[in-house]
Amino acid sequence: MKYQVLLGVALFSLSGSLLAAESLCEQKEQDIQREIGMAQKHNNQRRVNGLERALTEVRADCSDKKLEAAHLERINAQKQKVAEREHALREEREEGHDKEKIAKRQQKLDEARRELKKLQAEPY
């Protein structure tokens, strides 16, 4: 009985490490397939068609390096956007603009920061 439990734990941890070894392209393919299933479930044929095209492209031209590079590029672009919005907010405050304008700039900065955190949390 003790050995069965140990075997079960070992197999469970092995399956977890196998899942972790999955490539980014395989993850992306699975994500697209999951989205296709959702679109089919909701009878959204236009979305299904678009996702099937995306799946074909991923299968034909995907590499982990390309995905990582594209993701890093999106992160860097978002960091630039955050920096620009921080600068704009600082200018608004220094120039003494009204509270409503400053609040709008702050809201846009907060939105850009949330988007950056979201991108940084994504695997690709």
DSSP file (Angstrom, degrees, kcal/mol; ACC not computed):
  #  RESIDUE AA STRUCTURE BP1 BP2  ACC     N-H-->O    O-->H-N    N-H-->O    O-->H-N    TCO  KAPPA ALPHA  PHI   PSI    X-CA   Y-CA   Z-CA
    1    1 A M     >        0   0    0      0, 0.0     4,-1.9     0, 0.0     5,-0.2   0.000 360.0 360.0 360.0 -44.6    0.0    0.0    0.0
    2    2 A K  H  >  +     0   0    0      1,-0.2     4,-2.1     2,-0.2     5,-0.1   0.883 360.0  50.5 -60.7 -40.0    2.8    2.4    0.9
    3    3 A Y  H  > S+     0   0    0      1,-0.2     4,-2.7     2,-0.2    -1,-0.2   0.851 105.9  55.5 -69.1 -34.4    4.5    1.7   -2.4
    4    4 A Q  H  > S+     0   0    0      2,-0.2     4,-2.5     1,-0.2    -1,-0.2   0.903 108.6  48.1 -64.1 -41.2    1.3    2.4   -4.4
    5    5 A V  H  X S+     0   0    0     -4,-1.9     4,-2.5     2,-0.2    -2,-0.2   0.932 113.2  47.4 -64.2 -45.5    1.0    5.8   -2.8
    6    6 A L  H  X S+     0   0    0     -4,-2.1     4,-2.5     1,-0.2    -2,-0.2   0.901 112.3  49.8 -62.8 -40.9    4.7    6.6   -3.5
    7    7 A L  H  X S+     0   0    0     -4,-2.7     4,-2.7     2,-0.2     5,-0.2   0.918 110.6  50.4 -63.2 -43.1    4.3    5.4   -7.1
    8    8 A G  H  X S+     0   0    0     -4,-2.5     4,-2.3     1,-0.2    -2,-0.2   0.916 111.7  47.2 -61.3 -44.1    1.2    7.5   -7.5
    9    9 A V  H  X S+     0   0    0     -4,-2.5     4,-2.5     2,-0.2     5,-0.2   0.910 112.4  50.2 -63.9 -42.3    3.0   10.6   -6.2
   10   10 A A  H  X S+     0   0    0     -4,-2.5     4,-2.2     1,-0.2    -2,-0.2   0.922 112.2  46.5 -63.3 -44.5    6.0    9.9   -8.4
   11   11 A L  H  X S+     0   0    0     -4,-2.7     4,-2.5     2,-0.2    -1,-0.2   0.892 111.5  52.3 -65.1 -38.9    3.8    9.5  -11.5
   12   12 A F  H  X S+     0   0    0     -4,-2.3     4,-1.8    -5,-0.2    -2,-0.2   0.929 111.7  45.1 -63.6 -45.2    1.8   12.7  -10.6
   13   13 A S  H  X S+     0   0    0     -4,-2.5     4,-2.0     1,-0.2    -1,-0.2   0.863 112.2  52.9 -67.9 -34.6    5.0   14.7  -10.3
   14   14 A L  H  X S+     0   0    0     -4,-2.2     4,-2.1     2,-0.2    -2,-0.2   0.914 107.7  50.4 -65.3 -42.8    6.4   13.2  -13.5
   15   15 A S  H  X S+     0   0    0     -4,-2.5     4,-2.0     1,-0.2    -1,-0.2   0.875 109.4  52.6 -64.3 -35.1    3.2   14.2  -15.4
   16   16 A G  H  X S+     0   0    0     -4,-1.8     4,-1.9     1,-0.2    -1,-0.2   0.900 109.5  47.6 -65.0 -40.7    3.6   17.7  -14.1
   17   17 A S  H  X S+     0   0    0     -4,-2.0     4,-1.3     2,-0.2    -2,-0.2   0.839 109.7  53.7 -71.4 -31.1    7.1   18.0  -15.3
   18   18 A L  H  < S+     0   0    0     -4,-2.1     4,-0.4     2,-0.2    -1,-0.2   0.896 108.5  49.6 -67.0 -39.0    6.1   16.6  -18.7
   19   19 A L  H >< S+     0   0    0     -4,-2.0     3,-1.1     1,-0.2    -2,-0.2   0.886 108.8  52.7 -65.3 -37.5    3.5   19.3  -18.9
   20   20 A A  H 3< S+     0   0    0     -4,-1.9    -1,-0.2     1,-0.2    -2,-0.2   0.796 102.6  59.6 -67.3 -27.6    6.0   21.9  -18.0
   21   21 A A  T 3< S+     0   0    0     -4,-1.3    -1,-0.2    -5,-0.1    -2,-0.2   0.556  78.6 118.8 -78.4  -7.4    8.3   20.7  -20.8
   22   22 A E    <   -     0   0    0     -3,-1.1    -3,-0.0    -4,-0.4     2,-0.0  -0.313  69.7-114.0 -60.0 139.4    5.6   21.4  -23.3
   23   23 A S     >  -     0   0    0      1,-0.1     4,-2.2     4,-0.0     5,-0.2  -0.291  16.5-115.4 -76.1 161.7    6.8   24.0  -25.9
   24   24 A L  H  > S+     0   0    0      1,-0.2     4,-2.8     2,-0.2     5,-0.2   0.869 117.2  54.8 -62.5 -37.1    5.3   27.5  -26.2
   25   25 A C  H  > S+     0   0    0      2,-0.2     4,-2.6     1,-0.2    -1,-0.2   0.907 107.4  49.2 -64.7 -40.7    4.1   26.6  -29.7
   26   26 A E  H  > S+     0   0    0      2,-0.2     4,-2.4     1,-0.2    -2,-0.2   0.904 111.8  49.5 -64.6 -39.7    2.3   23.6  -28.3
   27   27 A Q  H  X S+     0   0    0     -4,-2.2     4,-2.5     2,-0.2    -2,-0.2   0.926 111.6  48.6 -62.6 -44.7    0.7   25.7  -25.6
   28   28 A K  H  X S+     0   0    0     -4,-2.8     4,-2.5     1,-0.2    -2,-0.2   0.913 110.7  50.9 -62.5 -42.8   -0.3   28.3  -28.2
   29   29 A E  H  X S+     0   0    0     -4,-2.6     4,-2.5     1,-0.2    -1,-0.2   0.918 111.4  47.9 -60.9 -44.0   -1.8   25.6  -30.4
   30   30 A Q  H  X S+     0   0    0     -4,-2.4     4,-2.4     2,-0.2    -2,-0.2   0.891 110.2  52.4 -64.9 -39.0   -3.8   24.2  -27.4
   31   31 A D  H  X S+     0   0    0     -4,-2.5     4,-2.3     2,-0.2    -2,-0.2   0.923 110.8  47.1 -62.3 -43.7   -5.0   27.7  -26.5
   32   32 A I  H  X S+     0   0    0     -4,-2.5     4,-2.5     2,-0.2    -2,-0.2   0.913 111.3  51.0 -64.9 -42.2   -6.3   28.3  -30.0
   33   33 A Q  H  X S+     0   0    0     -4,-2.5     4,-2.2     1,-0.2    -1,-0.2   0.890 109.7  50.6 -62.5 -38.2   -8.0   24.9  -30.1
   34   34 A R  H  X S+     0   0    0     -4,-2.4     4,-2.0     2,-0.2    -1,-0.2   0.909 110.5  49.2 -64.4 -41.8   -9.7   25.7  -26.8
   35   35 A E  H  X S+     0   0    0     -4,-2.3     4,-2.7     2,-0.2    -2,-0.2   0.883 108.3  53.8 -64.8 -38.5  -10.9   29.0  -28.2
   36   36 A I  H  X S+     0   0    0     -4,-2.5     4,-2.7     1,-0.2     5,-0.2   0.934 107.6  51.1 -60.4 -44.9  -12.2   27.2  -31.3
   37   37 A G  H  X S+     0   0    0     -4,-2.2     4,-2.2     1,-0.2    -2,-0.2   0.905 111.2  47.4 -58.7 -42.3  -14.2   24.9  -29.1
   38   38 A M  H  X S+     0   0    0     -4,-2.0     4,-1.6     2,-0.2    -1,-0.2   0.915 112.1  49.4 -65.4 -42.8  -15.6   27.9  -27.3
   39   39 A A  H  <>S+     0   0    0     -4,-2.7     5,-3.0     1,-0.2    -2,-0.2   0.891 111.9  48.5 -64.9 -39.0  -16.5   29.7  -30.5
   40   40 A Q  H ><5S+     0   0    0     -4,-2.7     3,-1.5     1,-0.2    -1,-0.2   0.901 108.1  54.8 -65.8 -40.1  -18.2   26.5  -31.9
   41   41 A K  H 3<5S+     0   0    0     -4,-2.2    -1,-0.2     1,-0.3    -2,-0.2   0.841 112.6  43.1 -60.9 -33.8  -20.1   26.2  -28.6
   42   42 A H  T 3<5S-     0   0    0     -4,-1.6    -1,-0.3    -5,-0.1    -2,-0.2   0.224 113.5-118.3 -98.2  13.5  -21.4   29.7  -29.1
   43   43 A N  T < 5 +     0   0    0     -3,-1.5     2,-0.9     1,-0.2    -3,-0.2   0.869  60.8 151.3  53.8  42.5  -22.1   29.2  -32.8
   44   44 A N     >< +     0   0    0     -5,-3.0     4,-2.1     1,-0.2     3,-0.2  -0.731  13.9 171.1-105.4  82.6  -19.6   32.0  -33.8
   45   45 A Q  H  > S+     0   0    0     -2,-0.9     4,-2.7     1,-0.2     5,-0.2   0.835  73.6  57.2 -65.4 -35.1  -18.5   30.8  -37.2
   46   46 A R  H  > S+     0   0    0      1,-0.2     4,-2.1     2,-0.2    -1,-0.2   0.915 109.9  45.4 -62.6 -41.6  -16.6   33.9  -38.1
   47   47 A R  H  > S+     0   0    0      2,-0.2     4,-2.8     1,-0.2     5,-0.2   0.903 111.4  53.0 -67.4 -40.8  -14.4   33.5  -35.0
   48   48 A V  H  X S+     0   0    0     -4,-2.1     4,-2.6     1,-0.2    -2,-0.2   0.932 109.5  49.4 -58.6 -46.2  -14.0   29.8  -35.7
   49   49 A N  H  X S+     0   0    0     -4,-2.7     4,-1.9     1,-0.2    -2,-0.2   0.924 112.8  46.4 -60.3 -45.9  -12.8   30.6  -39.2
   50   50 A G  H  X S+     0   0    0     -4,-2.1     4,-2.2     1,-0.2    -1,-0.2   0.906 113.5  48.5 -63.6 -42.3  -10.3   33.2  -37.9
   51   51 A L  H  X S+     0   0    0     -4,-2.8     4,-2.6     1,-0.2    -1,-0.2   0.865 108.3  54.0 -67.4 -36.0   -9.0   30.9  -35.2
   52   52 A E  H  X S+     0   0    0     -4,-2.6     4,-2.2    -5,-0.2    -1,-0.2   0.885 108.7  49.5 -65.6 -37.2   -8.6   28.0  -37.7
   53   53 A R  H  X S+     0   0    0     -4,-1.9     4,-2.2     2,-0.2    -2,-0.2   0.926 111.7  48.9 -64.0 -43.4   -6.5   30.3  -39.9
   54   54 A A  H  X S+     0   0    0     -4,-2.2     4,-2.5     1,-0.2    -2,-0.2   0.900 110.1  51.3 -62.1 -40.5   -4.4   31.3  -36.8
   55   55 A L  H  X S+     0   0    0     -4,-2.6     4,-2.5     2,-0.2    -1,-0.2   0.901 108.7  51.1 -63.8 -41.5   -4.0   27.6  -35.9
   56   56 A T  H  X S+     0   0    0     -4,-2.2     4,-1.8     2,-0.2    -1,-0.2   0.912 111.5  48.0 -60.8 -43.4   -2.8   26.8  -39.5
   57   57 A E  H  X S+     0   0    0     -4,-2.2     4,-2.8     2,-0.2    -2,-0.2   0.905 111.1  50.3 -65.2 -42.0   -0.2   29.6  -39.2
   58   58 A V  H  X S+     0   0    0     -4,-2.5     4,-1.1     1,-0.2    -2,-0.2   0.926 112.0  47.5 -62.3 -44.1    1.0   28.4  -35.8
   59   59 A R  H  < S+     0   0    0     -4,-2.5    -1,-0.2     1,-0.2    -2,-0.2   0.850 118.8  40.8 -65.5 -33.3    1.4   24.9  -37.1
   60   60 A A  H  < S+     0   0    0     -4,-1.8    -2,-0.2    -5,-0.2    -1,-0.2   0.840 131.7  15.6 -84.1 -34.9    3.2   26.0  -40.2
   61   61 A D  H  < S+     0   0    0     -4,-2.8     2,-0.4    -5,-0.2    -2,-0.2   0.027  85.4 127.2-136.6  29.8    5.5   28.8  -38.8
   62   62 A C     <  +     0   0    0     -4,-1.1     2,-0.3    -3,-0.1     3,-0.1  -0.741  21.3 165.3 -96.9 137.5    5.8   28.7  -35.1
   63   63 A S     >  -     0   0    0     -2,-0.4     4,-2.4     1,-0.1     5,-0.2  -0.987  41.6-126.8-141.7 147.6    9.0   28.6  -33.1
   64   64 A D  H  > S+     0   0    0     -2,-0.3     4,-2.7     1,-0.2     5,-0.2   0.877 111.5  54.9 -59.9 -37.7    9.5   29.2  -29.4
   65   65 A K  H  > S+     0   0    0      2,-0.2     4,-2.5     1,-0.2    -1,-0.2   0.905 108.2  48.2 -63.9 -41.3   12.1   31.8  -30.2
   66   66 A K  H  > S+     0   0    0      2,-0.2     4,-2.6     1,-0.2     5,-0.2   0.920 112.9  48.0 -64.7 -43.2    9.8   33.7  -32.5
   67   67 A L  H  X S+     0   0    0     -4,-2.4     4,-2.4     1,-0.2    -2,-0.2   0.925 113.3  47.3 -63.1 -44.2    7.0   33.6  -29.8
   68   68 A E  H  X S+     0   0    0     -4,-2.7     4,-2.6     2,-0.2    -2,-0.2   0.904 113.2  48.7 -63.9 -41.4    9.4   34.8  -27.1
   69   69 A A  H  X S+     0   0    0     -4,-2.5     4,-2.2     2,-0.2    -2,-0.2   0.919 112.6  47.3 -65.5 -43.8   10.8   37.6  -29.3
   70   70 A A  H  X S+     0   0    0     -4,-2.6     4,-2.0     2,-0.2    -2,-0.2   0.899 113.2  49.0 -64.9 -39.8    7.3   38.8  -30.2
   71   71 A H  H  X S+     0   0    0     -4,-2.4     4,-2.4    -5,-0.2    -2,-0.2   0.919 110.6  49.8 -66.1 -43.3    6.2   38.7  -26.6
   72   72 A L  H  X S+     0   0    0     -4,-2.6     4,-2.6     1,-0.2    -1,-0.2   0.879 109.0  53.4 -62.0 -37.7    9.3   40.6  -25.5
   73   73 A E  H  X S+     0   0    0     -4,-2.2     4,-2.3     2,-0.2    -1,-0.2   0.902 108.8  48.6 -63.7 -41.7    8.6   43.2  -28.1
   74   74 A R  H  X S+     0   0    0     -4,-2.0     4,-2.2     2,-0.2    -2,-0.2   0.904 111.7  50.1 -64.9 -40.3    5.0   43.6  -26.9
   75   75 A I  H  X S+     0   0    0     -4,-2.4     4,-2.5     2,-0.2    -2,-0.2   0.937 111.4  47.8 -63.1 -46.2    6.3   44.0  -23.3
   76   76 A N  H  X S+     0   0    0     -4,-2.6     4,-2.1     1,-0.2    -2,-0.2   0.887 110.9  51.1 -63.5 -39.1    8.9   46.6  -24.3
   77   77 A A  H  X S+     0   0    0     -4,-2.3     4,-2.0     1,-0.2    -1,-0.2   0.895 111.4  48.1 -63.7 -39.3    6.3   48.5  -26.3
   78   78 A Q  H  X S+     0   0    0     -4,-2.2     4,-2.4     2,-0.2    -2,-0.2   0.877 108.5  53.8 -70.4 -36.6    4.0   48.5  -23.3
   79   79 A K  H  X S+     0   0    0     -4,-2.5     4,-2.4     2,-0.2    -2,-0.2   0.903 108.9  50.2 -60.7 -40.6    6.9   49.7  -21.0
   80   80 A Q  H  X S+     0   0    0     -4,-2.1     4,-2.5     2,-0.2    -2,-0.2   0.905 109.2  51.0 -63.3 -41.7    7.5   52.6  -23.4
   81   81 A K  H  X S+     0   0    0     -4,-2.0     4,-2.3     2,-0.2    -2,-0.2   0.909 109.6  50.1 -62.5 -42.7    3.8   53.4  -23.3
   82   82 A V  H  X S+     0   0    0     -4,-2.4     4,-2.4     2,-0.2    -2,-0.2   0.927 110.7  49.8 -60.8 -45.3    3.9   53.4  -19.4
   83   83 A A  H  X S+     0   0    0     -4,-2.4     4,-2.3     1,-0.2    -2,-0.2   0.901 110.6  49.9 -61.4 -41.8    6.9   55.7  -19.5
   84   84 A E  H  X S+     0   0    0     -4,-2.5     4,-2.4     1,-0.2    -1,-0.2   0.902 112.2  47.3 -63.6 -41.4    5.2   58.1  -21.9
   85   85 A R  H  X S+     0   0    0     -4,-2.3     4,-2.2     2,-0.2    -2,-0.2   0.851 110.1  52.5 -71.3 -33.5    2.1   58.2  -19.7
   86   86 A E  H  X S+     0   0    0     -4,-2.4     4,-2.4     2,-0.2    -2,-0.2   0.923 111.3  47.9 -63.7 -43.2    4.1   58.7  -16.6
   87   87 A H  H  X S+     0   0    0     -4,-2.3     4,-2.4     2,-0.2    -2,-0.2   0.923 111.2  49.7 -62.9 -45.2    5.8   61.7  -18.3
   88   88 A A  H  X S+     0   0    0     -4,-2.4     4,-2.3     1,-0.2    -1,-0.2   0.898 111.5  49.2 -62.4 -40.5    2.5   63.1  -19.5
   89   89 A L  H  X S+     0   0    0     -4,-2.2     4,-2.4     2,-0.2    -1,-0.2   0.917 109.8  51.3 -64.9 -43.4    1.1   62.9  -15.9
   90   90 A R  H  X S+     0   0    0     -4,-2.4     4,-2.7     1,-0.2    -2,-0.2   0.915 110.6  49.3 -59.1 -43.6    4.2   64.5  -14.5
   91   91 A E  H  X S+     0   0    0     -4,-2.4     4,-2.6     2,-0.2    -2,-0.2   0.916 108.9  52.3 -62.1 -43.9    3.8   67.4  -17.0
   92   92 A E  H  X>S+     0   0    0     -4,-2.3     5,-2.2     1,-0.2     4,-0.5   0.923 113.1  44.6 -58.1 -44.9    0.1   67.8  -16.2
   93   93 A R  H ><5S+     0   0    0     -4,-2.4     3,-0.7     1,-0.2    -2,-0.2   0.915 113.8  49.1 -67.0 -42.8    0.9   68.1  -12.5
   94   94 A E  H 3<5S+     0   0    0     -4,-2.7    -2,-0.2     1,-0.2    -1,-0.2   0.866 110.9  49.8 -65.4 -36.4    3.9   70.4  -13.0
   95   95 A E  H 3<5S-     0   0    0     -4,-2.6    -1,-0.2    -5,-0.2    -2,-0.2   0.558 111.4-123.8 -80.6  -7.1    1.8   72.7  -15.2
   96   96 A G  T <<5 +     0   0    0     -3,-0.7    -3,-0.2    -4,-0.5    -2,-0.1   0.844  44.0 175.5  71.6  34.8   -0.9   72.8  -12.6
   97   97 A H      < -     0   0    0     -5,-2.2    -1,-0.1    -6,-0.2     5,-0.0  -0.177  40.8 -75.0 -67.0 167.3   -3.7   71.6  -14.8
   98   98 A D     >  -     0   0    0      1,-0.1     4,-2.0     4,-0.0     3,-0.4  -0.174  41.1-111.0 -65.4 158.4   -7.2   70.9  -13.4
   99   99 A K  H  > S+     0   0    0      1,-0.2     4,-2.6     2,-0.2     5,-0.2   0.810 114.8  59.0 -60.6 -33.5   -7.8   67.9  -11.3
  100  100 A E  H  > S+     0   0    0      2,-0.2     4,-2.0     1,-0.2    -1,-0.2   0.919 107.1  45.8 -65.4 -43.4  -10.1   66.3  -13.9
  101  101 A K  H  > S+     0   0    0     -3,-0.4     4,-2.2     2,-0.2    -2,-0.2   0.911 114.2  48.8 -64.7 -42.3   -7.3   66.3  -16.5
  102  102 A I  H  X S+     0   0    0     -4,-2.0     4,-2.5     1,-0.2    -2,-0.2   0.901 109.6  52.2 -64.6 -41.0   -4.8   64.9  -14.0
  103  103 A A  H  X S+     0   0    0     -4,-2.6     4,-2.4     2,-0.2    -1,-0.2   0.885 108.5  51.4 -62.7 -38.9   -7.2   62.2  -13.0
  104  104 A K  H  X S+     0   0    0     -4,-2.0     4,-2.3     2,-0.2    -2,-0.2   0.925 110.7  47.7 -63.4 -44.7   -7.7   61.2  -16.6
  105  105 A R  H  X S+     0   0    0     -4,-2.2     4,-2.3     1,-0.2    -2,-0.2   0.906 111.9  50.4 -63.0 -40.8   -3.9   60.9  -17.1
  106  106 A Q  H  X S+     0   0    0     -4,-2.5     4,-2.8     2,-0.2    -1,-0.2   0.905 109.3  51.5 -63.2 -41.5   -3.6   58.9  -13.9
  107  107 A Q  H  X S+     0   0    0     -4,-2.4     4,-2.2     1,-0.2    -2,-0.2   0.911 110.6  48.0 -62.4 -42.9   -6.4   56.6  -15.1
  108  108 A K  H  X S+     0   0    0     -4,-2.3     4,-2.2     2,-0.2    -1,-0.2   0.887 112.1  49.9 -65.7 -38.0   -4.6   56.1  -18.5
  109  109 A L  H  X S+     0   0    0     -4,-2.3     4,-2.5     2,-0.2    -2,-0.2   0.930 110.1  49.8 -64.9 -45.1   -1.3   55.4  -16.6
  110  110 A D  H  X S+     0   0    0     -4,-2.8     4,-2.3     1,-0.2    -2,-0.2   0.900 110.8  50.6 -60.1 -40.8   -3.0   52.9  -14.3
  111  111 A E  H  X S+     0   0    0     -4,-2.2     4,-2.2     2,-0.2    -1,-0.2   0.911 110.3  49.0 -63.0 -43.3   -4.6   51.1  -17.4
  112  112 A A  H  X S+     0   0    0     -4,-2.2     4,-2.1     1,-0.2    -2,-0.2   0.887 110.9  50.5 -65.1 -38.7   -1.2   50.9  -19.1
  113  113 A R  H  X S+     0   0    0     -4,-2.5     4,-2.5     2,-0.2    -2,-0.2   0.905 109.3  50.8 -66.4 -40.7    0.5   49.5  -16.0
  114  114 A R  H  X S+     0   0    0     -4,-2.3     4,-2.3     1,-0.2    -2,-0.2   0.921 110.4  49.7 -61.5 -43.1   -2.3   46.8  -15.7
  115  115 A E  H  X S+     0   0    0     -4,-2.2     4,-2.4     1,-0.2    -1,-0.2   0.890 109.8  51.6 -63.3 -39.2   -1.8   45.9  -19.3
  116  116 A L  H  X S+     0   0    0     -4,-2.1     4,-2.6     2,-0.2    -2,-0.2   0.929 110.0  48.4 -63.3 -45.9    2.0   45.6  -18.7
  117  117 A K  H  X S+     0   0    0     -4,-2.5     4,-1.5     1,-0.2    -2,-0.2   0.897 110.8  51.8 -61.1 -39.6    1.5   43.4  -15.7
  118  118 A K  H  X S+     0   0    0     -4,-2.3     4,-1.0     2,-0.2     3,-0.3   0.932 111.0  46.9 -62.9 -45.7   -0.8   41.2  -17.7
  119  119 A L  H >< S+     0   0    0     -4,-2.4     3,-0.6     1,-0.2    -2,-0.2   0.902 110.6  52.3 -62.9 -41.4    1.7   40.9  -20.5
  120  120 A Q  H 3< S+     0   0    0     -4,-2.6    -1,-0.2     1,-0.2    -2,-0.2   0.775 108.1  52.2 -67.6 -25.3    4.5   40.1  -18.1
  121  121 A A  H 3< S+     0   0    0     -4,-1.5    -1,-0.2    -3,-0.3    -2,-0.2   0.697  91.8  92.8 -82.7 -20.0    2.4   37.3  -16.5
  122  122 A E  S << S-     0   0    0     -4,-1.0    -3,-0.0    -3,-0.6    -4,-0.0  -0.444  74.7-136.6 -75.7 146.7    1.6   35.6  -19.9
  123  123 A P              0   0    0      0, 0.0    -1,-0.1     0, 0.0   -52,-0.1   0.771 360.0 360.0 -73.6 -24.0    3.9   32.8  -21.1
  124  124 A Y              0   0    0    -53,-0.1    -5,-0.1   -54,-0.1    -4,-0.1   0.289 360.0 360.0-153.1 360.0    4.0   34.2  -24.6
